[in-house]
Amino acid sequence: MIHNGKKFIVGGKELPEADYRDIISGAQAIKSMYVWQMLCKDMKYHANEDIFNKSQTIDDVMFGKCCLYIIDVMEKKLDKLSKL
């Protein structure tokens, strides 16, 4: 999803104005939901647990770090969308 100022482009196609407003309000709603905050907190906990307590190989550590990276990207995307 690309934002070019006033429109979103998804798969090379511009989304209608109504979708633009829905995306922004949806991002604001998700970001403020208690369940979203608890899910992120829980996912981070489990990823860190996998990295520090359960990992047996470097691949296990990398998997946990990838999970943390994905969570971080989702949080930043929601934050950015909610501030448009």
DATA-V819394 format. One record per helix or strand. SS is the DSSP state (~ for helix, > for strand). FROM is the first residue (numbers start at 1). LEN is the number of residues. If there is no record, write none. Layout:
BEGIN
ss->{SS/SS}
from->{FROM/FROM}
len->{LEN/LEN}
END
This chain:
BEGIN
ss->{>/>/>/~/~/~}
from->{2/8/13/17/34/58}
len->{2/3/2/16/21/25}
END
